[in-house]
Amino acid sequence: MRILIAVAVVLLVAAIVGPQEFYAVDETQYVVVTRFGEVRGLQTTPGIRAKAPFIDAVTTLDKRLLRVDVPPSSFPDVEN
């Protein structure tokens, strides 16, 4: 009976902490890892990384250059 309770507790802790421990870096992202507001690392290569759960925060930034070229045109005014 004690073994079943121990296994249940371990599975519960793994279910709560597990998703908080890992993060993925996409090839189109920069990831900044901060601990209590202080920058701890910058990840630029894609892959799966680990962090301290509930302590480290992950911020993702898009590294693609989003550019929109609008052709010049005149706007109608009072005279037109």
Secondary structure, 3 states (H helix, E strand, C coil): CHHHHHHHHHHHHHHHHHHHHEEEECCCEEEEEEECCEEEEEECCCEEEECCCCCEEEEEEECCCCCCCCCCCCCCCCCC
